[in-house]
């Protein structure tokens, strides 16, 4: 089941208070960015946000499911978790969780990598934090 336009529009409306919000189509879904920071995705009418050490427990405590893109490989998941319905329904709370997802994405960039990525320059993000 692909991403429905109504769901996409609803999510983007709920996240309207996030300064610098952009979206980009990807693999039948939609990637969510705050400036140049990839923090969320929409797939099959489900919203997922990036998680890290600081916000993972909020998702786990609510029984949120991780994003698993491959049906034939359920053991593979990424550091994105489903946003609880009550969070999505409250625009202010949803934006707060989105900001925490942006922070998680930025924190994961700062960790040392096992191997260097060639040909990529670091990107600077402005306007994605609290109060912007």
N, C-alpha and C positions, 0 to 999 in steps of 0.2 A: 504494500500500500504506500503510494508516494505521499509527499507532504501536501496537505490541502491548502489552497490559498486562504481560506477563512481562518484556519489555525495560525498560519504564518502571520496574517494581518493582526490577529488578536495578540499574539506574543509580542510583535513589534510595537503595538500600542501600549501594552503593559510595561514595556521597557523604554518607553518614550522619554522618561526622566533621566536616562543615562546619557550624559553628555558625550558626544563622539561616537554614538552607536552607528554601526554600519553592518550590512549583511551581504553575503556573497553566496550564490548557489554553488553547491558542491555535492557530487555523488548522489543526486536525487533528493538532497536535503538542503539545508541552509546553514552556513557558518555565521556566527555572530562575533563581531569585533567591537572593541572599544578603542577607537583610533586604529592602531595596527596590532592590537593585542587580541589574539584569538581566545575567547573565553567561554563560548557556548556553541551549541548546535541544535538544530531541529532535524529530527529524523522520524518519519512515520508518525507524525503528529504527536511527538513527545519532545519536550524541551530538556536539554541536558546542559549542566554547567560544569566547568573545570573545578576539580577539587584538589586540595593539597593538605598539608599537615594541619593548617589552621581551621579549615572548614569541613573536612571529611566527616568528623563526628556528627555534625548537624544532619547530614544526609543519612548516615548509618543509623542514627537514633530514630529516624522516621521510616526506616525500612526501604529507603530509596534504592533503586536498582542501578547498577553501573551500565554504561553504554557498552553493548556487545554487538559490534557490527557484522559479525560472521555467524550465521545460524549454524553452520556445520563445525564451528570451532568455539563453543561457548566458554572455554577456559580463557580465551583472549578477551581482554577488556582494556579500555583506556581510562585515563584519570578524569572521566566525566561521569556524573551521576544524574539521574532523573530528578528534576525539580518537583517537589511535592505540589499537589494541586492547590492547596490552600495558600502556598507561597505565590504561585502564579496568579491566583485570583486577586491578590492584594498588590496593586501596582507598586506602592512604596516599598513593601517588603521584598518584592521581586527585584527591584532595583538595588536594594541593599545586598541581597544574595548575589546579584550580578557583579556588584563591586567587589565582593569577597572572591568571586570567581576570577575577576581580573587580577586581583592581588595574588591568587594562587598561580595563575598563568605567569605573572611576572616573577614570582618566587622560583618557579620551575626553570625559568630562563637563567636565573642567577646561579643555579647549582652547576658544579663542574660536570662536564660531559665526558663520557668515556673516550670519544674520538672527536676530533675537531671537525666542524662543518666548514667546508671550503666554499668560497664564493658568496657567503651571506654576510651582510653587514648588520650590526646591531641596530635595532629600531628603538626609538625613544617614544614613550607614550606620555601624553599630557591630557589632563581633563577627565581622567577615568576614575579618579579617587573620590573620596567623600567630599561633599560640599562643592562639587563642580557641576 
